[in-house]
Amino acid sequence: MNKLSRTHSFKSQPAVFYLVREDILPESLIKTMQVKELLARGEFDTVADATEKVGLSRSAYYKYKDGIFPLQSIERERIVTISIDMEHRSGVLSRVLSLVAAYDGNVLTIHQTIPLQGMANVVLSVEIGTNEEALTAIMEAIKSAEGVRKAFVIGQG
């Protein structure tokens, strides 16, 4: 088995989350949160300026920004993370995003793997209403979309 086939699998594993005290986090994660807070408060207009202020590289910020959140923000928002295996064809991702919007979902992040053997994995973080039926409706629509092979919720908060 070559290195590429070991590191890029289409078997989507559910994300694992940990609750960790700030004092044991690596400095780059703490600084990433500082940058996110500066940007959210409007103290800086660009990532470059905010990362420079806290002494973090932009590449480190972009590496960690979608993976770390303050616990209180996760508790207040209804964010669902959905993993989708889809065919690598024009329009499939666009249809999925349109379905999310049609059910009043707000896409927060999109991560897509490089397509291999005609398939790609997309992980969406979506803000949805507090109605559990909305999540069910979105998931049913995504699963039945043309070009979608598999879709499942990997996390919610």
N, C-alpha and C positions, 0 to 999 in steps of 0.2 A: 504494500500500500504506500503510495507516494505521499509526500508531505501535504500537498494540496487536498487530496481526498480525505486526509485525516482531519484537517482543520476546517473544511467547508462541508458540513453535513446538512441534508435537508430534513433530518429528524429534529424538529424544533423542541428544544428543552424549555420547560417553564423557567422563568426568571426566579432567582432566589433572592429574597430581601433580608437585610439584617438591620437591627436597631443597634447603633454603635455610638458610644460617648464621643463627643467632639475631641476631648483631650488625647485620644489614642488614634485619631485619624491622621493620615499623612498630610503634611503642610499643603501640598498641591490641592487636595480636596477642600480644605478649609479656605484656601485662597479662591478656589472656584466659587464657593458659596459667597464669599465677600464680593466678588465681581458681579454675581447674579443680583445681589442685594443693591449694589451701587447702580446697576442698570435699571432695576425695578423701581428704585426711588427717583430715577431721572437725574442723578448726579453726574452721569456721563452719557454722552450720546453714542459713543462707539465702544465696541469691545476692546479695540486697541488701546484707547485711553484708560479704560477701567482696569485692564490687565496690567498696564504699565504702573498705574497707581498702587496696586497691591503687590507688584513684583512677581507676576505669573506670566509665563509665555502664553501667547494666544493658542498655540497648538495644545497645550495642556488644558486650557479652558475648554476648547471645543471637544477634547477627548472625554472630559468628565461632566460637562454641563447637563447632559440629558440623563445622568445616572445618579445625581445627588440632589436631594430636596430637603428643606427643613420639615421636620415631622408635623408641625402645626399646619403647614400649607397642604399637606396630603390629607390631613384630617378634615379640612374645610371643603375641599374640592372632590368632586366625583370624577376621577380619572381612571380610565380603563386602558390597559395595554393589550393589544390584539396582535397575534402572530398569524400571518397569512402566507401560505405557500401558493404561488400563482405561476401560470405559464408566462414565459417571456415573449409576450406579443404586444403590439401597439394597442393602447387603449385600455388594457386590463386594470392597471393601477388607477387610471383616470376614472373608470367606472366605479371602482371601489370607493374612491374619495367622494365621488358624487353621491353615492349611496349614504355615506356617513353624513354628508351635508343635508341630504333629504330628510334624515331623521333628527335634524338639529344637533348633530354631533359637531364638535369643534376640534379639528386635528391640531394637536400641539407639536408632535414630532413625527417624523417619518424616517425610518432607517431601512434601506434596501440593500441586500447582499448583491454581489456581482452574479449575474445569471450564469448558471452552469447547467449544461445538458438541457437547455430549454426551460429551466425552472429558476425562480428567484424567491427568496423569503423577504417579506416586508413586515416590519414591526411598527405599528401605529400606536401612539399615545393619544387618546381621544377623551376630551371632556364631554360628559353627557349629563343629562338631567338626573335627578334623584329617583326618577321612576324606573323601577327594575324592568318594566315592560319595554322601555326604550332600548335597553341593552339587548334584550331578547330579539326585538324587531331588527335592530342593526345587524346582529350576528346572523339571523336567518337570511337577511338580504345579501350579506357578504358571501355566506356559504353557497348561495344559489346563483351568484354572479358568474357569468360566462368567463372562463379562464381561471377561476379560483378552484384549486384542488383541495385545500384544507384551510380552516380558520378556527381559531380558538382563543379564548381569553387567557392570558398568562399572568395577569395581575390587575388588581383594582384597589382604589383607595379613596 
